[in-house]
Amino acid sequence: MAETLPIDELEKRADNIYEAIVMISQRARQINDMQKKMLEEQVEAAADEDEIDGDIDMDRVDRQYLKLPKPTTIALQEMMEGKLSKEYLGKDDRVD
């Protein structure tokens, strides 16, 4: 069951609630990209193994994907545990 989070806790981790939400969403995107890459590598490995046998079992891959924790949940948990930090880029550090 879903539970509500105290906004005060999020504001403690960032300057304001909006900054906290941006930090969580950016981290969730990173986690999602890592999960996608991991699954793609597993599919490629399975494809290499199954070239002799035939088809890849896509149902198995789909089940593995569904079992993964949601990226937003992981990012929110990391924020609440104080594992996320912010770093602002200076004028010299920005990439054009």
MARMI-127886 format. One record per residue: residue number from 1; x, y, z of N, C-alpha, C in turn; residue in three letters. Coordinates in pm, 1 decimal. Layout:
// MARMI-127886
num->NUM&n_x->X&n_y->Y&n_z->Z&ca_x->X&ca_y->Y&ca_z->Z&c_x->X&c_y->Y&c_z->Z&residuo->ALA
...
This chain:
// MARMI-127886
num->1&n_x->84.8&n_y->-117.0&n_z->0.0&ca_x->0.0&ca_y->0.0&ca_z->0.0&c_x->89.4&c_y->123.4&c_z->0.0&residuo->MET
num->2&n_x->48.7&n_y->224.2&n_z->-70.7&ca_x->125.4&ca_y->348.0&ca_z->-79.9&c_x->107.9&c_y->430.4&c_z->47.5&residuo->ALA
num->3&n_x->214.7&n_y->498.2&n_z->80.9&ca_x->207.9&ca_y->584.7&ca_z->198.3&c_x->250.1&c_y->725.6&c_z->158.1&residuo->GLU
num->4&n_x->198.3&n_y->821.2&n_z->225.9&ca_x->235.0&ca_y->959.4&ca_z->196.4&c_x->367.2&c_y->992.8&c_z->265.3&residuo->THR
num->5&n_x->440.6&n_y->1079.3&n_z->202.5&ca_x->568.3&ca_y->1121.5&ca_z->257.9&c_x->553.5&c_y->1261.0&c_z->315.9&residuo->LEU
num->6&n_x->612.9&n_y->1284.5&n_z->428.8&ca_x->608.0&ca_y->1419.3&ca_z->484.3&c_x->693.8&c_y->1514.2&c_z->399.9&residuo->PRO
num->7&n_x->633.3&n_y->1619.8&n_z->355.9&ca_x->704.2&ca_y->1717.4&ca_z->272.9&c_x->820.4&c_y->1778.5&c_z->349.5&residuo->ILE
num->8&n_x->806.1&n_y->1791.4&n_z->479.2&ca_x->914.1&ca_y->1847.4&ca_z->560.8&c_x->1042.2&c_y->1765.6&c_z->546.6&residuo->ASP
num->9&n_x->1028.0&n_y->1633.3&n_z->537.3&ca_x->1145.8&ca_y->1546.8&ca_z->523.2&c_x->1217.0&c_y->1573.1&c_z->390.7&residuo->GLU
num->10&n_x->1139.6&n_y->1592.4&n_z->284.6&ca_x->1200.4&ca_y->1622.0&ca_z->154.8&c_x->1269.1&c_y->1758.5&c_z->156.5&residuo->LEU
num->11&n_x->1206.7&n_y->1854.7&n_z->220.9&ca_x->1264.7&ca_y->1989.1&ca_z->225.3&c_x->1394.0&c_y->1991.6&c_z->307.4&residuo->GLU
num->12&n_x->1409.5&n_y->1898.6&n_z->399.5&ca_x->1533.7&ca_y->1890.4&ca_z->476.5&c_x->1650.3&c_y->1846.4&c_z->388.5&residuo->LYS
num->13&n_x->1619.4&n_y->1770.2&n_z->284.6&ca_x->1722.9&ca_y->1713.7&ca_z->197.3&c_x->1762.2&c_y->1807.3&c_z->83.3&residuo->ARG
num->14&n_x->1684.9&n_y->1914.5&n_z->62.4&ca_x->1711.7&ca_y->2009.1&ca_z->-45.3&c_x->1670.2&c_y->2148.5&c_z->1.5&residuo->ALA
num->15&n_x->1702.3&n_y->2248.3&n_z->-79.0&ca_x->1666.9&ca_y->2385.4&ca_z->-41.9&c_x->1516.4&c_y->2408.1&c_z->-41.1&residuo->ASP
num->16&n_x->1445.5&n_y->2341.7&n_z->-132.6&ca_x->1299.2&ca_y->2351.9&ca_z->-136.1&c_x->1242.2&c_y->2225.7&c_z->-200.4&residuo->ASN
num->17&n_x->1113.3&n_y->2212.7&n_z->-197.2&ca_x->1047.0&ca_y->2091.2&ca_z->-244.7&c_x->1068.7&c_y->2070.7&c_z->-394.6&residuo->ILE
num->18&n_x->1074.0&n_y->2178.1&n_z->-470.9&ca_x->1090.4&ca_y->2167.4&ca_z->-616.0&c_x->1228.5&c_y->2112.7&c_z->-650.9&residuo->TYR
num->19&n_x->1327.5&n_y->2158.2&n_z->-579.2&ca_x->1462.6&ca_y->2108.5&ca_z->-600.6&c_x->1470.4&c_y->1959.5&c_z->-565.2&residuo->GLU
num->20&n_x->1405.2&n_y->1920.0&n_z->-459.2&ca_x->1403.4&ca_y->1779.2&ca_z->-419.2&c_x->1339.3&c_y->1693.1&c_z->-528.3&residuo->ALA
num->21&n_x->1230.8&n_y->1741.6&n_z->-585.7&ca_x->1161.7&ca_y->1666.1&ca_z->-690.5&c_x->1249.7&c_y->1653.5&c_z->-814.0&residuo->ILE
num->22&n_x->1319.3&n_y->1759.3&n_z->-850.4&ca_x->1409.3&ca_y->1754.1&ca_z->-965.8&c_x->1522.8&c_y->1655.1&c_z->-939.3&residuo->VAL
num->23&n_x->1578.6&n_y->1657.4&n_z->-819.5&ca_x->1685.9&ca_y->1564.6&ca_z->-785.2&c_x->1638.3&c_y->1419.9&c_z->-793.8&residuo->MET
num->24&n_x->1520.0&n_y->1393.6&n_z->-742.1&ca_x->1464.8&ca_y->1258.0&ca_z->-745.1&c_x->1438.0&c_y->1214.2&c_z->-888.5&residuo->ILE
num->25&n_x->1381.3&n_y->1302.6&n_z->-968.8&ca_x->1348.3&ca_y->1264.8&ca_z->-1106.5&c_x->1474.2&c_y->1241.2&c_z->-1189.7&residuo->SER
num->26&n_x->1577.3&n_y->1321.0&n_z->-1169.5&ca_x->1701.1&ca_y->1299.6&ca_z->-1243.9&c_x->1766.6&c_y->1167.6&c_z->-1204.1&residuo->GLN
num->27&n_x->1765.2&n_y->1137.2&n_z->-1077.2&ca_x->1822.7&ca_y->1010.5&ca_z->-1031.4&c_x->1740.6&c_y->892.6&c_z->-1083.1&residuo->ARG
num->28&n_x->1608.8&n_y->907.5&n_z->-1086.5&ca_x->1523.2&ca_y->800.3&ca_z->-1138.3&c_x->1553.7&c_y->773.6&c_z->-1285.4&residuo->ALA
num->29&n_x->1580.9&n_y->877.8&n_z->-1362.8&ca_x->1617.9&ca_y->859.3&ca_z->-1503.4&c_x->1749.5&c_y->782.6&c_z->-1515.6&residuo->ARG
num->30&n_x->1845.7&n_y->816.4&n_z->-1429.5&ca_x->1973.0&ca_y->744.8&ca_z->-1431.2&c_x->1952.1&c_y->596.5&c_z->-1400.4&residuo->GLN
num->31&n_x->1873.1&n_y->568.4&n_z->-1300.0&ca_x->1846.2&ca_y->429.5&ca_z->-1261.3&c_x->1775.1&c_y->356.7&c_z->-1374.3&residuo->ILE
num->32&n_x->1677.8&n_y->421.5&n_z->-1436.9&ca_x->1604.6&ca_y->361.2&ca_z->-1547.6&c_x->1699.6&c_y->327.0&c_z->-1662.2&residuo->ASN
num->33&n_x->1790.5&n_y->417.9&n_z->-1694.5&ca_x->1887.5&ca_y->392.6&ca_z->-1801.1&c_x->1977.4&c_y->274.0&c_z->-1766.5&residuo->ASP
num->34&n_x->2018.4&n_y->263.9&n_z->-1640.8&ca_x->2102.4&ca_y->151.3&ca_z->-1598.4&c_x->2025.3&c_y->19.5&c_z->-1609.4&residuo->MET
num->35&n_x->1898.2&n_y->20.7&n_z->-1568.6&ca_x->1817.3&ca_y->-100.7&ca_z->-1576.5&c_x->1796.1&c_y->-142.8&c_z->-1722.4&residuo->GLN
num->36&n_x->1771.7&n_y->-45.8&n_z->-1810.0&ca_x->1753.8&ca_y->-75.8&ca_z->-1951.9&c_x->1879.7&c_y->-139.0&c_z->-2010.3&residuo->LYS
num->37&n_x->1994.3&n_y->-79.4&n_z->-1976.6&ca_x->2120.6&ca_y->-129.9&ca_z->-2028.0&c_x->2144.2&c_y->-272.7&c_z->-1979.7&residuo->LYS
num->38&n_x->2115.3&n_y->-297.7&n_z->-1853.5&ca_x->2132.7&ca_y->-431.1&ca_z->-1796.8&c_x->2043.9&c_y->-532.3&c_z->-1869.7&residuo->MET
num->39&n_x->1918.8&n_y->-496.1&n_z->-1894.2&ca_x->1827.9&ca_y->-587.1&ca_z->-1963.5&c_x->1870.3&c_y->-611.2&c_z->-2107.7&residuo->LEU
num->40&n_x->1917.5&n_y->-505.0&n_z->-2174.1&ca_x->1963.7&ca_y->-520.9&ca_z->-2312.2&c_x->2082.8&c_y->-615.9&c_z->-2318.4&residuo->GLU
num->41&n_x->2172.9&n_y->-605.9&n_z->-2220.3&ca_x->2287.2&ca_y->-696.8&ca_z->-2215.6&c_x->2241.5&c_y->-840.1&c_z->-2192.8&residuo->GLU
num->42&n_x->2140.2&n_y->-857.6&n_z->-2108.7&ca_x->2088.0&ca_y->-992.3&ca_z->-2084.4&c_x->2022.3&c_y->-1049.5&c_z->-2209.8&residuo->GLN
num->43&n_x->1951.4&n_y->-964.3&n_z->-2283.9&ca_x->1886.9&ca_y->-1009.2&ca_z->-2407.2&c_x->1992.8&c_y->-1048.5&c_z->-2509.6&residuo->VAL
num->44&n_x->2098.1&n_y->-968.0&n_z->-2520.5&ca_x->2204.9&ca_y->-1000.8&ca_z->-2614.6&c_x->2273.2&c_y->-1131.9&c_z->-2576.8&residuo->GLU
num->45&n_x->2297.1&n_y->-1151.1&n_z->-2446.9&ca_x->2358.8&ca_y->-1275.5&ca_z->-2401.4&c_x->2267.5&c_y->-1394.1&c_z->-2430.0&residuo->ALA
num->46&n_x->2139.4&n_y->-1375.9&n_z->-2406.7&ca_x->2043.2&ca_y->-1483.1&ca_z->-2433.6&c_x->2035.1&c_y->-1511.0&c_z->-2583.3&residuo->ALA
num->47&n_x->2045.0&n_y->-1405.9&n_z->-2663.2&ca_x->2040.5&ca_y->-1423.4&ca_z->-2808.5&c_x->2162.0&c_y->-1502.4&c_z->-2855.8&residuo->ALA
num->48&n_x->2276.7&n_y->-1475.2&n_z->-2798.3&ca_x->2397.1&ca_y->-1549.5&ca_z->-2835.2&c_x->2383.6&c_y->-1697.2&c_z->-2798.8&residuo->ASP
num->49&n_x->2326.6&n_y->-1724.3&n_z->-2683.0&ca_x->2307.3&ca_y->-1862.8&ca_z->-2638.8&c_x->2201.0&c_y->-1933.6&c_z->-2722.4&residuo->GLU
num->50&n_x->2097.6&n_y->-1857.8&n_z->-2761.7&ca_x->1983.8&ca_y->-1918.1&ca_z->-2830.7&c_x->2000.1&c_y->-1923.1&c_z->-2982.4&residuo->ASP
num->51&n_x->2112.0&n_y->-1873.7&n_z->-3036.1&ca_x->2130.4&ca_y->-1880.6&ca_z->-3180.8&c_x->2128.6&c_y->-2025.1&c_z->-3228.2&residuo->GLU
num->52&n_x->2179.0&n_y->-2111.7&n_z->-3144.6&ca_x->2180.9&ca_y->-2253.3&ca_z->-3179.9&c_x->2041.0&c_y->-2313.7&c_z->-3162.6&residuo->ILE
num->53&n_x->1975.5&n_y->-2277.4&n_z->-3050.8&ca_x->1846.4&ca_y->-2337.6&ca_z->-3017.0&c_x->1727.9&c_y->-2274.8&c_z->-3089.6&residuo->ASP
num->54&n_x->1736.5&n_y->-2146.3&n_z->-3122.2&ca_x->1623.5&ca_y->-2081.4&ca_z->-3187.6&c_x->1589.5&c_y->-1948.3&c_z->-3124.7&residuo->GLY
num->55&n_x->1464.1&n_y->-1934.8&n_z->-3082.0&ca_x->1410.8&ca_y->-1806.7&ca_z->-3034.2&c_x->1454.3&c_y->-1770.9&c_z->-2892.5&residuo->ASP
num->56&n_x->1454.0&n_y->-1640.2&n_z->-2865.6&ca_x->1477.8&ca_y->-1589.1&ca_z->-2730.8&c_x->1346.0&c_y->-1595.3&c_z->-2655.3&residuo->ILE
num->57&n_x->1350.0&n_y->-1632.2&n_z->-2530.6&ca_x->1229.8&ca_y->-1637.9&ca_z->-2447.4&c_x->1199.3&c_y->-1496.7&c_z->-2396.0&residuo->ASP
num->58&n_x->1123.0&n_y->-1420.1&n_z->-2473.8&ca_x->1092.8&ca_y->-1280.9&ca_z->-2438.8&c_x->1002.1&c_y->-1272.1&c_z->-2316.6&residuo->MET
num->59&n_x->923.1&n_y->-1375.9&n_z->-2292.3&ca_x->840.1&ca_y->-1376.3&ca_z->-2171.2&c_x->927.1&c_y->-1373.4&c_z->-2047.0&residuo->ASP
num->60&n_x->1036.4&n_y->-1447.9&n_z->-2051.1&ca_x->1129.7&ca_y->-1449.6&ca_z->-1938.0&c_x->1190.8&c_y->-1310.9&c_z->-1917.1&residuo->ARG
num->61&n_x->1228.1&n_y->-1244.9&n_z->-2025.2&ca_x->1284.6&ca_y->-1110.4&ca_z->-2016.8&c_x->1181.2&c_y->-1012.4&c_z->-1961.3&residuo->VAL
num->62&n_x->1057.9&n_y->-1023.3&n_z->-2007.8&ca_x->950.8&ca_y->-935.8&ca_z->-1958.4&c_x->926.8&c_y->-956.2&c_z->-1809.2&residuo->ASP
num->63&n_x->928.3&n_y->-1080.8&n_z->-1764.8&ca_x->908.6&ca_y->-1108.6&ca_z->-1622.0&c_x->1021.9&c_y->-1049.9&c_z->-1538.0&residuo->ARG
num->64&n_x->1145.6&n_y->-1058.7&n_z->-1589.9&ca_x->1259.0&ca_y->-1001.1&ca_z->-1517.7&c_x->1243.3&c_y->-850.0&c_z->-1505.8&residuo->GLN
num->65&n_x->1196.9&n_y->-787.4&n_z->-1613.3&ca_x->1177.0&ca_y->-642.0&ca_z->-1611.7&c_x->1070.8&c_y->-603.2&c_z->-1509.3&residuo->TYR
num->66&n_x->962.5&n_y->-677.6&n_z->-1504.7&ca_x->854.1&ca_y->-645.9&ca_z->-1411.9&c_x->894.7&c_y->-666.1&c_z->-1266.3&residuo->LEU
num->67&n_x->990.1&n_y->-754.1&n_z->-1241.0&ca_x->1036.0&ca_y->-778.7&ca_z->-1104.7&c_x->1129.6&c_y->-670.3&c_z->-1053.2&residuo->LYS
num->68&n_x->1187.5&n_y->-591.7&n_z->-1143.3&ca_x->1280.0&ca_y->-486.5&ca_z->-1100.2&c_x->1205.7&c_y->-380.3&c_z->-1019.5&residuo->LEU
num->69&n_x->1270.7&n_y->-326.1&n_z->-917.9&ca_x->1206.6&ca_y->-217.1&ca_z->-844.1&c_x->1193.2&c_y->-94.3&c_z->-933.6&residuo->PRO
num->70&n_x->1090.9&n_y->-15.7&n_z->-909.0&ca_x->1065.8&ca_y->102.9&ca_z->-989.4&c_x->1174.6&c_y->207.3&c_z->-964.6&residuo->LYS
num->71&n_x->1225.8&n_y->269.7&n_z->-1070.7&ca_x->1332.6&ca_y->368.7&ca_z->-1055.3&c_x->1294.6&c_y->485.5&c_z->-963.7&residuo->PRO
num->72&n_x->1171.2&n_y->530.3&n_z->-971.3&ca_x->1128.0&ca_y->642.0&ca_z->-887.0&c_x->1129.5&c_y->602.5&c_z->-739.9&residuo->THR
num->73&n_x->1090.4&n_y->480.2&n_z->-710.8&ca_x->1090.8&ca_y->431.9&ca_z->-572.8&c_x->1233.2&c_y->425.9&c_z->-518.7&residuo->THR
num->74&n_x->1325.4&n_y->377.2&n_z->-600.1&ca_x->1465.0&ca_y->369.7&ca_z->-557.4&c_x->1521.4&c_y->509.2&c_z->-533.8&residuo->ILE
num->75&n_x->1494.8&n_y->600.9&n_z->-627.5&ca_x->1546.1&ca_y->737.2&ca_z->-616.2&c_x->1489.6&c_y->807.5&c_z->-492.8&residuo->ALA
num->76&n_x->1363.0&n_y->788.9&n_z->-466.6&ca_x->1300.8&ca_y->850.3&ca_z->-349.1&c_x->1360.8&c_y->793.7&c_z->-220.3&residuo->LEU
num->77&n_x->1382.8&n_y->664.7&n_z->-218.6&ca_x->1443.5&ca_y->601.9&ca_z->-101.5&c_x->1586.1&c_y->654.8&c_z->-80.8&residuo->GLN
num->78&n_x->1661.1&n_y->668.4&n_z->-189.4&ca_x->1795.9&ca_y->723.0&ca_z->-177.8&c_x->1793.5&c_y->865.6&c_z->-124.0&residuo->GLU
num->79&n_x->1696.1&n_y->943.8&n_z->-166.6&ca_x->1684.2&ca_y->1081.9&ca_z->-118.7&c_x->1654.2&c_y->1083.5&c_z->30.6&residuo->MET
num->80&n_x->1562.1&n_y->999.1&n_z->73.2&ca_x->1523.8&ca_y->996.1&ca_z->213.7&c_x->1636.8&c_y->944.7&c_z->303.2&residuo->MET
num->81&n_x->1725.2&n_y->862.1&n_z->247.5&ca_x->1838.7&ca_y->810.4&ca_z->323.6&c_x->1959.4&c_y->904.0&c_z->319.1&residuo->GLU
num->82&n_x->1946.4&n_y->1014.6&n_z->245.3&ca_x->2055.1&ca_y->1111.3&ca_z->237.4&c_x->2167.0&c_y->1071.0&c_z->143.2&residuo->GLY
num->83&n_x->2138.5&n_y->980.9&n_z->50.3&ca_x->2239.9&ca_y->934.6&ca_z->-43.5&c_x->2253.6&c_y->1024.3&c_z->-166.0&residuo->LYS
num->84&n_x->2156.6&n_y->1112.7&n_z->-188.7&ca_x->2163.1&ca_y->1203.4&ca_z->-302.9&c_x->2218.2&c_y->1338.1&c_z->-257.9&residuo->LEU
num->85&n_x->2298.8&n_y->1395.8&n_z->-343.5&ca_x->2349.1&ca_y->1529.6&ca_z->-314.8&c_x->2340.6&c_y->1612.6&c_z->-442.2&residuo->SER
num->86&n_x->2341.7&n_y->1741.3&n_z->-424.9&ca_x->2331.2&ca_y->1830.4&ca_z->-540.8&c_x->2465.9&c_y->1897.2&c_z->-562.6&residuo->LYS
num->87&n_x->2489.3&n_y->1928.2&n_z->-686.8&ca_x->2611.2&ca_y->1998.1&ca_z->-723.2&c_x->2578.0&c_y->2089.6&c_z->-839.9&residuo->GLU
num->88&n_x->2596.4&n_y->2217.6&n_z->-819.8&ca_x->2568.1&ca_y->2314.0&ca_z->-925.5&c_x->2693.8&c_y->2336.4&c_z->-1007.8&residuo->TYR
num->89&n_x->2676.6&n_y->2340.5&n_z->-1138.5&ca_x->2788.6&ca_y->2366.5&ca_z->-1226.6&c_x->2816.1&c_y->2516.3&c_z->-1234.0&residuo->LEU
num->90&n_x->2941.1&n_y->2551.8&n_z->-1227.6&ca_x->2979.2&ca_y->2690.7&ca_z->-1244.8&c_x->2986.0&c_y->2725.5&c_z->-1391.4&residuo->GLY
num->91&n_x->3012.6&n_y->2848.7&n_z->-1423.3&ca_x->3018.9&ca_y->2892.3&ca_z->-1562.9&c_x->3126.2&c_y->2815.4&c_z->-1638.8&residuo->LYS
num->92&n_x->3236.9&n_y->2784.4&n_z->-1574.8&ca_x->3347.0&ca_y->2713.9&ca_z->-1639.6&c_x->3318.0&c_y->2565.9&c_z->-1658.5&residuo->ASP
num->93&n_x->3227.7&n_y->2509.9&n_z->-1578.5&ca_x->3199.5&ca_y->2366.6&ca_z->-1581.7&c_x->3090.3&c_y->2327.5&c_z->-1680.3&residuo->ASP
num->94&n_x->3015.8&n_y->2421.9&n_z->-1731.0&ca_x->2900.8&ca_y->2390.8&ca_z->-1817.4&c_x->2945.2&c_y->2340.0&c_z->-1952.1&residuo->ARG
num->95&n_x->2866.5&n_y->2246.2&n_z->-2002.5&ca_x->2891.3&ca_y->2189.1&ca_z->-2134.9&c_x->2794.9&c_y->2252.1&c_z->-2232.4&residuo->VAL
num->96&n_x->2845.2&n_y->2299.7&n_z->-2343.8&ca_x->2758.4&ca_y->2363.4&ca_z->-2444.1&c_x->2691.0&c_y->2263.9&c_z->-2531.8&residuo->ASP
